[in-house]
Protein backbone atom coordinates (compact mmCIF):
# COMPACT_ATOMS: atom_id res chain seq x y z
CA UNK A 1 0.00 0.00 0.00
CA UNK A 2 1.48 3.41 -0.93
CA UNK A 3 2.46 5.44 2.11
CA UNK A 4 -0.05 8.22 1.44
CA UNK A 5 -2.91 5.73 1.13
CA UNK A 6 -1.87 4.11 4.38
CA UNK A 7 -1.72 7.50 6.08
CA UNK A 8 -5.23 8.34 4.84
CA UNK A 9 -6.52 5.00 6.12
CA UNK A 10 -4.97 5.64 9.54
CA UNK A 11 -6.25 9.24 9.58
CA UNK A 12 -9.83 8.72 8.38
CA UNK A 13 -10.51 5.04 8.87
CA UNK A 14 -12.63 3.13 6.36
CA UNK A 15 -15.66 0.90 6.73
CA UNK A 16 -15.30 -1.10 9.93
CA UNK A 17 -11.68 -0.01 10.33
CA UNK A 18 -11.35 2.84 12.79
CA UNK A 19 -8.82 5.61 12.38
CA UNK A 20 -5.46 5.02 14.04
CA UNK A 21 -4.34 8.59 14.73
CA UNK A 22 -1.23 7.70 16.70
CA UNK A 23 0.14 5.80 13.70
CA UNK A 24 -0.87 8.60 11.33
CA UNK A 25 0.89 11.14 13.57
CA UNK A 26 4.05 9.02 13.74
CA UNK A 27 4.11 8.71 9.96
CA UNK A 28 3.86 12.49 9.61
CA UNK A 29 6.72 12.96 12.05
CA UNK A 30 8.85 10.50 10.08
CA UNK A 31 7.77 11.85 6.69
CA UNK A 32 6.91 15.55 7.15
CA UNK A 33 6.65 15.97 3.37
CA UNK A 34 4.11 13.15 3.03
CA UNK A 35 1.08 15.30 2.21
CA UNK A 36 2.94 17.98 0.27
CA UNK A 37 1.15 18.55 -3.00
CA UNK A 38 -2.18 17.51 -1.47
CA UNK A 39 -3.53 20.76 0.01
CA UNK A 40 -6.95 19.21 0.68
CA UNK A 41 -5.25 17.07 3.34
CA UNK A 42 -3.73 20.06 5.15
CA UNK A 43 -6.83 20.50 7.28
CA UNK A 44 -6.75 16.85 8.30
CA UNK A 45 -3.31 17.44 9.78
CA UNK A 46 -4.12 20.85 11.24
CA UNK A 47 -1.63 22.55 8.90
CA UNK A 48 -3.01 26.09 8.92
CA UNK A 49 -0.09 27.56 6.95
CA UNK A 50 -0.50 25.17 4.01
CA UNK A 51 -4.23 25.76 4.04
CA UNK A 52 -3.73 29.52 3.88
CA UNK A 53 -1.32 29.13 0.94
CA UNK A 54 -3.84 27.03 -1.00
CA UNK A 55 -6.57 29.58 -0.32
CA UNK A 56 -4.30 32.44 -1.40
CA UNK A 57 -3.60 30.69 -4.73
CA UNK A 58 -7.31 30.16 -5.44
CA UNK A 59 -10.00 32.20 -3.76
CA UNK A 60 -12.63 29.56 -4.59
CA UNK A 61 -10.63 26.54 -3.48
CA UNK A 62 -12.09 26.50 0.04
CA UNK A 63 -15.57 26.08 -1.45
CA UNK A 64 -14.63 22.85 -3.21
CA UNK A 65 -17.24 20.19 -2.52
CA UNK A 66 -16.65 16.48 -2.17
CA UNK A 67 -17.03 14.24 -5.20
CA UNK A 68 -17.28 10.50 -5.66
CA UNK A 69 -13.49 10.40 -6.07
CA UNK A 70 -12.26 12.82 -3.43
CA UNK A 71 -13.17 14.55 -0.18
CA UNK A 72 -13.28 18.31 0.08
CA UNK A 73 -10.84 20.19 2.33
CA UNK A 74 -13.64 20.66 4.88
CA UNK A 75 -14.56 16.97 4.90
CA UNK A 76 -10.90 15.98 5.32
CA UNK A 77 -10.66 18.18 8.40
CA UNK A 78 -13.98 17.10 9.94
CA UNK A 79 -13.33 13.38 9.46
CA UNK A 80 -9.70 13.45 10.62
CA UNK A 81 -9.06 11.17 13.59
CA UNK A 82 -6.01 13.28 14.40
CA UNK A 83 -8.31 15.72 16.19
CA UNK A 84 -8.25 13.27 19.08
CA UNK A 85 -4.57 14.08 19.67
CA UNK A 86 -3.74 17.29 21.57
CA UNK A 87 -0.90 18.18 19.20
CA UNK A 88 -3.32 18.35 16.26
CA UNK A 89 -6.72 19.25 17.71
CA UNK A 90 -6.54 23.04 17.77
CA UNK A 91 -4.88 23.21 14.37
CA UNK A 92 -7.69 21.17 12.84
CA UNK A 93 -10.32 23.37 14.49
CA UNK A 94 -8.53 26.47 13.18
CA UNK A 95 -8.49 24.96 9.68
CA UNK A 96 -12.24 24.29 9.81
CA UNK A 97 -12.87 27.85 11.00
CA UNK A 98 -10.79 29.22 8.11
CA UNK A 99 -12.59 27.07 5.55
CA UNK A 100 -16.04 28.00 6.82
CA UNK A 101 -15.12 31.70 6.88
CA UNK A 102 -13.98 31.38 3.25
CA UNK A 103 -17.31 29.89 2.19
CA UNK A 104 -16.92 26.13 2.60
CA UNK A 105 -20.31 24.40 2.68
CA UNK A 106 -21.13 23.21 6.19
CA UNK A 107 -23.60 20.75 4.61
CA UNK A 108 -20.96 19.03 2.50
CA UNK A 109 -20.82 15.24 2.54
CA UNK A 110 -18.85 12.38 1.06
CA UNK A 111 -19.55 8.71 0.35
CA UNK A 112 -18.14 5.93 2.50
CA UNK A 113 -16.13 3.83 0.02
CA UNK A 114 -16.97 0.58 1.79
CA UNK A 115 -20.68 0.92 2.52
CA UNK A 116 -21.54 3.64 -0.02
CA UNK A 117 -23.36 5.60 2.68
CA UNK A 118 -23.34 9.42 2.80
CA UNK A 119 -21.17 10.86 5.56
CA UNK A 120 -21.68 14.54 6.34
CA UNK A 121 -19.27 17.05 7.81
CA UNK A 122 -21.48 17.12 10.90
CA UNK A 123 -21.23 13.35 11.17
CA UNK A 124 -17.44 13.66 11.14
CA UNK A 125 -17.44 16.31 13.86
CA UNK A 126 -20.18 14.94 16.12
CA UNK A 127 -20.71 11.31 15.23
CA UNK A 128 -17.20 10.11 14.58
CA UNK A 129 -14.83 12.50 16.36
CA UNK A 130 -17.23 13.70 19.08
CA UNK A 131 -15.71 17.17 19.07
CA UNK A 132 -18.02 19.78 20.58
CA UNK A 133 -16.16 22.77 19.14
CA UNK A 134 -16.25 21.45 15.57
CA UNK A 135 -19.90 20.52 16.00
CA UNK A 136 -20.77 24.01 17.21
CA UNK A 137 -18.85 25.67 14.37
CA UNK A 138 -20.72 23.67 11.73
CA UNK A 139 -24.10 24.35 13.31
CA UNK A 140 -23.37 28.07 13.54
CA UNK A 141 -22.22 28.05 9.91
CA UNK A 142 -25.63 26.84 8.81
CA UNK A 143 -25.99 23.06 8.83
CA UNK A 144 -29.47 22.76 7.35
CA UNK A 145 -30.86 19.91 9.45
CA UNK A 146 -29.24 17.52 11.86
CA UNK A 147 -32.08 15.11 11.13
CA UNK A 148 -31.37 14.91 7.41
CA UNK A 149 -30.48 11.23 7.23
CA UNK A 150 -26.78 11.96 7.48
CA UNK A 151 -26.06 9.62 10.38
CA UNK A 152 -25.63 12.09 13.23
CA UNK A 153 -25.74 9.77 16.23
CA UNK A 154 -26.69 11.12 19.63
CA UNK A 155 -27.36 7.86 21.42
CA UNK A 156 -23.83 8.07 22.72
CA UNK A 157 -24.07 7.06 26.35
CA UNK A 158 -26.48 6.19 29.12
CA UNK A 159 -26.39 9.80 30.32
CA UNK A 160 -28.04 11.00 27.13
CA UNK A 161 -30.94 8.61 27.47
CA UNK A 162 -31.76 9.75 31.00
CA UNK A 163 -32.62 13.40 30.41
CA UNK A 164 -35.65 14.83 28.69
CA UNK A 165 -34.12 17.31 26.26
CA UNK A 166 -31.40 14.94 25.17
CA UNK A 167 -33.88 12.07 24.98
CA UNK A 168 -36.04 14.10 22.59
CA UNK A 169 -32.98 14.93 20.50
CA UNK A 170 -32.02 11.27 20.51
CA UNK A 171 -35.40 10.33 19.04
CA UNK A 172 -35.06 13.08 16.43
CA UNK A 173 -31.59 12.32 15.18
CA UNK A 174 -30.10 9.11 16.55
CA UNK A 175 -29.42 6.46 13.94
CA UNK A 176 -26.27 4.84 15.25
CA UNK A 177 -24.92 4.02 18.68
CA UNK A 178 -21.62 5.71 19.51
CA UNK A 179 -19.53 3.14 21.42
CA UNK A 180 -16.36 3.47 23.42
CA UNK A 181 -16.51 7.18 24.17
CA UNK A 182 -16.17 9.03 27.42
CA UNK A 183 -19.54 10.23 28.74
CA UNK A 184 -18.20 13.74 29.35
CA UNK A 185 -17.20 14.05 25.73
CA UNK A 186 -20.64 12.86 24.63
CA UNK A 187 -22.29 15.40 26.90
CA UNK A 188 -20.42 18.26 25.25
CA UNK A 189 -21.36 17.17 21.75
CA UNK A 190 -24.99 16.50 22.66
CA UNK A 191 -25.09 19.88 24.37
CA UNK A 192 -24.02 21.61 21.16
CA UNK A 193 -26.64 19.75 19.17
CA UNK A 194 -29.47 20.27 21.64
CA UNK A 195 -28.66 23.99 21.85
CA UNK A 196 -29.18 24.19 18.11
CA UNK A 197 -32.72 22.85 18.54
CA UNK A 198 -33.66 24.72 21.70
C-alpha positions, 0 to 999 in steps of 0.5 A: 500500500502506498504510504499516502494511502496508508496515512489516509486509512490511519487518519480517516478510517474506512468501513469497519476499520477505525482511524489510528491517529497515533500511527498517522501522527508518527508517519507524519513525524517521520515523513513531514513531506508526506502530504505535500502537493495535497492541500486538501489534506492540510486541514486533516493534519491541522496545517493552517499555513499550508491551508492559507497558501492554498486559499491564497492561490485560489479564492474559490478553493475552500468552497470545493465540494466532495465528489465520488473520487475525493473529499473536500478540504472541509470533509478531510478536516472534519473526518480526521481522527487526528483531532483526538490528539492534543498536538493536532486538535486546535490546528484542525479546528482552526483549519475548519474555522478558516474554511467556513469563513472562506465559504466552505459548505457546512452541509458538505458530505462524502460517500463511505467507500466501503458501505456507499453511505453518505457521511456529512461534515457534521457526522465527522465532527459529532458522530465520529470524532465527538468534538463539541467545538467542531460541531458548534462551528458547523451548526453556527455556519448553517448546517441545514438539518441535523435530522437529514439522514446523514447519520448524526448519532446522539445515542452516545451514552447512558447519560443522554438517554436519561434526560428529557431534552437529550432524549427528545434529541435522541429520538429526532436524530439518533441512527447509530450508537456511539460506542467506546466514548467518554460520557463527558465528551458525549455530553459536550457534543450533545449539548451543542446539538441540543442547543441548536434545537432549543 
